[in-house]
Structures are given as structure tokens and as C-alpha cells.
Amino acid sequence: MIFIWTLVAVVAVLAVTFAVARVVGRHSVVDVAWGLGFAVVSVVGAAVGGGSPGRRLLVAALTVVWGVRLAAHIAWRSRGGGEDPRYERLLADAPGSRDAYALRKIYLTQGPVLWFVSLPVQVAQLSRGPLGVMAWIGTAVWLVGFVFESVGDLQLARFRADPAGRGQVMDRGLWRYTRHPNYFGDACVWWGLFLIACDHWTGALTVLSPVLMTFFLVKGTGKPLLEEGMKSTRPGYEEYAARTSGFLPLPPRRR
């Protein structure tokens, strides 16, 4: 029953987001709803799941903290701006209504992905019994990811706010060891939640959820699209890329 309720929650979140997007004239608001959608799914799952209260509370709290922080960061970063260039390019050749095309290509695509990626959270909220070793290992992995993602975003925001860094490449702090500390952190968050679900053997069945999230970050709509734009707009980015790990944090390579 939990899977039906969480699916309803995803549909509700995206329906509200689509209505807001039509009012403000920007479908990029769906990026803010991405993190909020996971938070809502975790809360609904905690409410209707039949698992142990401790595990339900743990996974819901971790997911809400991650989702709300991500949503707030994206909302702050995109404040006062227009449509995201990615969505602008996607909708430029829309046959007929742009809104209807956006509904099919953006919302009806992200909805199933959101629900599928959140399966470890949902399954964990069905598991009975006390928290075990895997739950605490997963929490530790989640914490590493959350620190990387939040600190990386904060360092980048400060760099962009400094006029001296305008048009330059961010290669300080965590960005010295990986070109994408926020994406690496995002992946760790979801592998951590998966490990918590693995406190019970049924959690292992959801392994494709963190795999899919990591794939999107490394090979899909995350890292490749961002780096393609950086190479054409940031002088020195190719040199930075040559000495800096593309995903896993590693010491800079010597040239």
C-alpha cells in the first residue's frame, strides 16, 4: 500500500509544480520540486509504512534534510532569473503548446524517476526490527555525501559572489579534489539511504535505484551537460579538468 500512496504523492507534487510553472512562466521550478518531492515521499512513507518507528523516522529525517536543503539552494541560486537554458532549448521546437510539451517531456519523465530512485526509502520504512549495523554504516555514508554536497555548493556560491572570480574556474576547497563535489555528495546520499534499507535483505532489491541516480549524475543529465557548457564559457577549464578528478575526490594530478 505504501507504494501506491507514495506514487500519489509524486503525482500531487508534480501537479502543483506544473501549475506554479504556468503561473510564473518558468518550468525550471521543477528543479526545486525535485528535492521537495523526495521529502514528501519520505514523509508519506513514514506515515503509512508498517516498519519499525526508529527506521521510518531515520530515513524520513535524512531524506527531508537532504531534499529541503537542495530545494532551498536551487531556489536561491535561480532567484530573479528566467527559464533555465536546458529547458529553453528543449521547448524551443515544441510542436503545439509549450506547456503540454513540457508536461510530457519534463514532468512525466521526472515523476517515474523520482518514485523509482526513492524506493530504498520506501522499502526501509516497511522493514521491521531494530536498527542494525548497515543502518549506521548507511547513515555515515549519507553524512559524508551531505557534507560534500552542502559544503561544495556553499564554496561555489561564495566564489561566484566574488567579483574577482567572475569568468574564472572554481578550483579551491573541495573543488580542488573533484570537479563535482555536489554530484559526488548526491550519489553518496542515495547510496547511504540504500545501505539503511539493506538493514533488511529486501533493501538489496532496490540497488538499481542508487545505480540510476549515480548514472544520471555521472553519465546523464548531470556532469556531461555541465562540463560541455563550462568548456565553452570558462577559460582554463580544460586544464582544470586535466588535473582534477571527474567525480571521486582524489589528489590533483601533476602535469
C-alpha positions as CSV (number, residue, x, y, z in Angstrom):
1,M,0.0,0.0,0.0
2,I,2.9,2.4,0.7
3,F,4.0,2.3,-2.9
4,I,0.5,3.5,-4.1
5,W,0.5,6.3,-1.6
6,T,4.0,7.5,-2.5
7,L,3.1,7.4,-6.2
8,V,0.1,9.5,-5.4
9,A,2.4,11.9,-3.5
10,V,4.7,12.2,-6.5
11,V,1.8,13.0,-8.9
12,A,0.5,15.6,-6.4
13,V,3.9,17.3,-6.1
14,L,4.4,17.5,-9.8
15,A,0.8,18.6,-10.5
16,V,1.3,21.5,-8.1
17,T,4.7,22.3,-9.6
18,F,3.3,22.3,-13.1
19,A,0.5,24.8,-12.0
20,V,3.1,27.0,-10.4
21,A,5.3,26.8,-13.5
22,R,2.5,28.0,-15.7
23,V,1.8,31.0,-13.4
24,V,5.5,32.1,-13.2
25,G,6.3,31.2,-16.8
26,R,9.3,29.0,-15.9
27,H,9.4,25.3,-16.0
28,S,12.7,25.3,-14.2
29,V,10.8,25.4,-11.0
30,V,10.6,21.6,-11.4
31,D,14.3,21.6,-10.2
32,V,13.2,23.0,-6.9
33,A,10.4,20.4,-6.7
34,W,12.9,17.6,-7.3
35,G,14.3,17.7,-3.7
36,L,10.9,18.5,-2.2
37,G,9.4,15.5,-4.0
38,F,11.7,13.1,-2.2
39,A,11.0,14.8,1.1
40,V,7.2,14.4,0.6
41,V,7.6,10.8,-0.4
42,S,9.6,10.1,2.7
43,V,7.1,11.7,5.0
44,V,4.2,9.9,3.3
45,G,6.1,6.6,3.6
46,A,6.8,7.2,7.2
47,A,3.2,7.8,7.9
48,V,1.8,4.8,6.1
49,G,4.7,2.4,6.3
50,G,4.5,-0.5,8.8
51,G,8.2,-0.8,9.6
52,S,9.9,-0.1,12.9
53,P,9.4,3.5,14.1
54,G,13.1,4.2,14.5
55,R,14.0,3.2,10.9
56,R,11.0,5.1,9.5
57,L,12.0,8.2,11.4
58,L,15.6,7.9,10.5
59,V,15.2,7.6,6.7
60,A,12.4,10.2,6.6
61,A,14.6,12.7,8.6
62,L,17.7,12.2,6.4
63,T,15.6,12.4,3.2
64,V,13.8,15.6,4.3
65,V,17.0,17.3,5.4
66,W,18.7,16.5,2.1
67,G,15.6,17.4,-0.1
68,V,14.8,20.7,1.7
69,R,18.4,21.8,1.6
70,L,18.7,21.0,-2.1
71,A,15.4,22.7,-2.9
72,A,16.3,25.8,-1.0
73,H,19.7,26.0,-2.6
74,I,18.3,25.7,-6.1
75,A,15.6,28.3,-5.4
76,W,18.1,30.7,-4.0
77,R,20.5,30.2,-6.9
78,S,17.8,30.7,-9.6
79,R,16.1,33.7,-7.9
80,G,15.3,36.5,-10.3
81,G,16.3,34.6,-13.3
82,G,14.5,33.4,-16.4
83,E,13.9,30.0,-17.8
84,D,16.8,27.5,-17.5
85,P,18.7,27.3,-20.8
86,R,18.3,23.5,-20.8
87,Y,14.5,23.7,-20.7
88,E,14.6,26.6,-23.1
89,R,16.4,24.5,-25.7
90,L,14.1,21.6,-25.1
91,L,11.0,23.7,-25.5
92,A,12.2,25.8,-28.4
93,D,10.9,23.3,-31.0
94,A,7.8,22.2,-29.1
95,P,5.1,21.2,-31.5
96,G,2.0,23.0,-30.4
97,S,1.6,24.1,-26.8
98,R,4.9,24.6,-24.9
99,D,3.2,23.7,-21.6
100,A,1.8,20.4,-22.9
101,Y,5.1,19.5,-24.4
102,A,6.8,20.4,-21.1
103,L,4.3,18.2,-19.3
104,R,5.2,15.2,-21.4
105,K,9.0,15.7,-21.7
106,I,9.8,17.1,-18.2
107,Y,7.2,16.2,-15.6
108,L,6.1,12.8,-16.9
109,T,9.8,11.9,-17.2
110,Q,11.0,13.1,-13.8
111,G,8.0,11.7,-11.9
112,P,8.7,8.0,-12.5
113,V,12.4,8.6,-11.9
114,L,11.7,10.3,-8.6
115,W,9.5,7.5,-7.5
116,F,11.9,4.8,-8.6
117,V,15.0,6.4,-7.0
118,S,13.1,6.8,-3.7
119,L,12.4,3.0,-3.5
120,P,15.2,2.4,-0.9
121,V,13.5,5.0,1.4
122,Q,10.1,3.3,0.9
123,V,11.4,-0.2,1.4
124,A,13.3,0.9,4.6
125,Q,10.0,2.2,6.0
126,L,8.5,-1.2,5.7
127,S,11.3,-3.1,7.5
128,R,10.7,-4.3,11.0
129,G,13.2,-4.9,13.8
130,P,15.8,-2.7,15.5
131,L,18.3,-0.6,13.6
132,G,21.4,-2.7,12.7
133,V,24.9,-2.2,11.6
134,M,24.0,-1.5,8.0
135,A,21.7,1.3,9.1
136,W,24.6,3.1,10.9
137,I,27.0,2.5,8.1
138,G,24.4,3.9,5.7
139,T,23.9,6.9,7.9
140,A,27.7,7.6,7.9
141,V,27.8,7.4,4.1
142,W,24.8,9.7,3.9
143,L,26.6,12.2,6.2
144,V,29.7,12.2,4.0
145,G,27.6,12.9,1.0
146,F,25.6,15.6,2.7
147,V,28.8,17.4,3.8
148,F,30.3,17.2,0.3
149,E,27.2,18.4,-1.4
150,S,26.3,21.3,1.0
151,V,29.9,22.4,1.5
152,G,30.6,22.2,-2.2
153,D,27.5,24.3,-3.0
154,L,28.5,26.9,-0.4
155,Q,32.0,27.2,-1.6
156,L,30.9,27.6,-5.2
157,A,28.3,30.2,-4.2
158,R,30.9,32.3,-2.3
159,F,33.3,32.0,-5.3
160,R,30.6,33.2,-7.7
161,A,29.7,36.1,-5.4
162,D,33.3,37.4,-5.5
163,P,33.8,39.7,-8.5
164,A,37.4,38.5,-8.8
165,G,36.2,35.1,-9.7
166,R,33.8,36.1,-12.5
167,G,34.5,34.1,-15.6
168,Q,37.2,32.0,-13.8
169,V,37.3,28.3,-12.8
170,M,36.5,27.3,-9.3
171,D,39.4,25.1,-8.2
172,R,39.5,25.7,-4.4
173,G,38.3,23.8,-1.4
174,L,36.6,20.5,-2.3
175,W,36.6,21.6,-6.0
176,R,40.4,21.1,-5.9
177,Y,39.9,17.3,-5.5
178,T,36.8,16.7,-7.6
179,R,35.2,18.7,-10.4
180,H,31.8,17.8,-8.9
181,P,31.7,17.6,-5.1
182,N,28.0,18.3,-5.1
183,Y,27.3,15.4,-7.5
184,F,29.6,13.1,-5.6
185,G,27.8,14.0,-2.4
186,D,24.4,13.5,-4.0
187,A,25.4,9.9,-5.0
188,C,26.7,9.2,-1.5
189,V,23.4,10.4,0.0
190,W,21.5,7.8,-2.0
191,W,23.9,5.0,-1.5
192,G,23.7,5.7,2.2
193,L,19.9,5.5,2.1
194,F,20.2,2.3,0.2
195,L,22.5,0.8,2.8
196,I,20.0,1.7,5.5
197,A,17.4,-0.1,3.5
198,C,19.8,-3.1,3.4
199,D,19.4,-3.5,7.2
200,H,16.8,-6.0,5.9
201,W,17.5,-8.3,2.9
202,T,14.6,-6.7,0.9
203,G,16.6,-3.5,0.7
204,A,19.1,-5.1,-1.5
205,L,16.4,-5.5,-4.2
206,T,16.4,-1.7,-4.6
207,V,20.1,-1.5,-5.7
208,L,19.1,-0.2,-9.2
209,S,17.7,3.0,-7.5
210,P,21.1,4.4,-6.4
211,V,22.7,3.0,-9.6
212,L,20.2,5.0,-11.7
213,M,20.8,8.2,-9.7
214,T,24.6,7.8,-10.0
215,F,24.2,7.1,-13.7
216,F,22.3,10.4,-14.2
217,L,24.8,12.3,-12.2
218,V,27.9,10.9,-14.0
219,K,26.7,10.0,-17.5
220,G,23.3,11.5,-18.0
221,T,21.9,15.0,-17.3
222,G,24.5,16.0,-14.6
223,K,28.2,16.0,-15.3
224,P,28.3,15.8,-19.1
225,L,25.9,18.7,-19.8
226,L,27.5,20.9,-17.2
227,E,31.1,20.3,-18.4
228,E,30.1,20.8,-22.0
229,G,28.9,24.3,-21.1
230,M,31.9,25.0,-18.9
231,K,34.4,24.2,-21.6
232,S,32.9,26.9,-23.9
233,T,32.4,29.6,-21.2
234,R,35.3,29.2,-18.8
235,P,38.9,29.8,-20.0
236,G,41.2,27.3,-18.4
237,Y,38.5,24.7,-17.7
238,E,40.2,22.0,-19.8
239,E,43.4,22.5,-17.9
240,Y,41.5,22.2,-14.6
241,A,39.7,19.1,-15.9
242,A,43.1,17.5,-16.9
243,R,44.4,17.8,-13.3
244,T,41.2,17.2,-11.3
245,S,39.2,14.0,-10.8
246,G,35.9,14.0,-12.6
247,F,33.9,12.5,-9.8
248,L,35.6,10.7,-6.9
249,P,37.7,13.0,-4.7
250,L,41.3,12.4,-5.4
251,P,44.6,14.4,-5.0
252,P,45.2,16.7,-8.1
253,R,47.2,15.1,-10.8
254,R,50.6,16.5,-11.6
255,R,51.3,17.5,-15.1
